[in-house]
Amino acid sequence: MPLSYAEFKSKVSTLVGIDLFLYKSQQMDRRIHSLMTLWGLKSYEEYLEVLTNNPVRFQEFLKKLTINVSEFFRNPERYMDLWETILPELLKERPRIKIWSAGCSNGAEPYSVAIILNELSALSRATLLGTDLDATVLAKARAGVYAENEIRSLPPELVEKYFREDRGYYHLSDYILKAVTFKKHNLLVDRFEHDFDLIICRNVVIYFTEEAKNELYKKFYRSLRPGGYFWVGGTEPLLNYKALGFENTISSFYKKIETVEGE
Ligand SMILES: C[S@@+](CC[C@H](N)C(=O)[O-])C[C@H]1O[C@@H](n2cnc3c(N)ncnc32)[C@H](O)[C@@H]1O
């Protein structure tokens, strides 16, 4: 019997280490099938064979799912809001702050925050956690070596100050590397820690079903301390933020209302 699409998807999930059934099926299916057409493959068996035995095609496949793309200071204007408004406010209120980059990919996101905190002379007052379900990107995050296109949005003086260039690759300073703890964590399955002052989850939920997204937002809400911020990607505003218990102070930043009883 030929391999069905569902069987193929399940085998590919194992191969890439990500449960593709938890993602919006239309988008995911479109991406998966577009490569099948491009490579002229006639069956799911053939597709699976290519993905298993051809590392170049396998990388292309991962890239097509656009699951891991990240860079330092992605959407620089939002990072300036973080630098000038959000972090100074949080640091004024508390002696220590706790930050979580959820779906942190190669680490560029939590490291960007660490760099800003260091610029604010407050890195020693912060706990930074970066999580992702993909062990491969976490290994890259821990190594802290980046290609030029991953640091292109960083101001040149910060590149100069925090990286060492070697044959076209940029090695992040040790003390920024040490400031972030990375853990494997599946947002749709695993337990959440609490008392965060800032939770960052950008360009991750775009692939999730509406139900999965709503459940996740409720869990993030519970994981924040009152007055803490939830930071989302530019293309994924929270339409029901009031019902969830947030106020929207600055574009893409949602503040957990301080006076909610029982939280
Ligand atoms: C496009 S990257 C975004 C990286 C970073 N947040 C940014 O905006 O640059 C999405 C990341 O979400 C991760 N991811 C996807 N589903 C996840 C899940 N269920 N739990 C944890 N991480 C997930 C992927 O492995 C990937 O590294």
PDBQT file of the ligand as one rigid body, heavy atoms in Angstrom, charges set to zero:
ROOT
HETATM    1  C1  LIG A 301      10.813  31.465  13.116  1.00  0.00    +0.000 C 
HETATM    2  S1  LIG A 301      11.623  30.956  14.601  1.00  0.00    +0.000 S 
HETATM    3  C2  LIG A 301      11.474  32.418  15.581  1.00  0.00    +0.000 C 
HETATM    4  C3  LIG A 301      12.699  32.707  16.380  1.00  0.00    +0.000 C 
HETATM    5  C4  LIG A 301      12.668  33.995  17.174  1.00  0.00    +0.000 C 
HETATM    6  N1  LIG A 301      11.609  33.986  18.151  1.00  0.00    +0.000 N 
HETATM    7  C5  LIG A 301      12.520  35.189  16.265  1.00  0.00    +0.000 C 
HETATM    8  O1  LIG A 301      11.457  35.780  16.190  1.00  0.00    +0.000 OA
HETATM    9  O2  LIG A 301      13.500  35.521  15.581  1.00  0.00    +0.000 OA
HETATM   10  C6  LIG A 301      10.412  29.893  15.320  1.00  0.00    +0.000 C 
HETATM   11  C7  LIG A 301      10.986  28.941  16.381  1.00  0.00    +0.000 C 
HETATM   12  O3  LIG A 301       9.887  28.386  17.093  1.00  0.00    +0.000 OA
HETATM   13  C8  LIG A 301      10.222  27.066  17.423  1.00  0.00    +0.000 C 
HETATM   14  N2  LIG A 301       9.007  26.347  17.712  1.00  0.00    +0.000 N 
HETATM   15  C9  LIG A 301       8.040  25.974  16.850  1.00  0.00    +0.000 A 
HETATM   16  N3  LIG A 301       7.085  25.291  17.491  1.00  0.00    +0.000 NA
HETATM   17  C10 LIG A 301       7.456  25.244  18.809  1.00  0.00    +0.000 A 
HETATM   18  C11 LIG A 301       6.889  24.654  19.971  1.00  0.00    +0.000 A 
HETATM   19  N4  LIG A 301       5.762  23.976  19.905  1.00  0.00    +0.000 N 
HETATM   20  N5  LIG A 301       7.551  24.787  21.153  1.00  0.00    +0.000 NA
HETATM   21  C12 LIG A 301       8.722  25.464  21.209  1.00  0.00    +0.000 A 
HETATM   22  N6  LIG A 301       9.311  26.046  20.143  1.00  0.00    +0.000 NA
HETATM   23  C13 LIG A 301       8.687  25.927  18.952  1.00  0.00    +0.000 A 
HETATM   24  C14 LIG A 301      10.947  26.554  16.192  1.00  0.00    +0.000 C 
HETATM   25  O4  LIG A 301      11.742  25.404  16.482  1.00  0.00    +0.000 OA
HETATM   26  C15 LIG A 301      11.763  27.777  15.792  1.00  0.00    +0.000 C 
HETATM   27  O5  LIG A 301      13.063  27.735  16.308  1.00  0.00    +0.000 OA
ENDROOT
TORSDOF 0
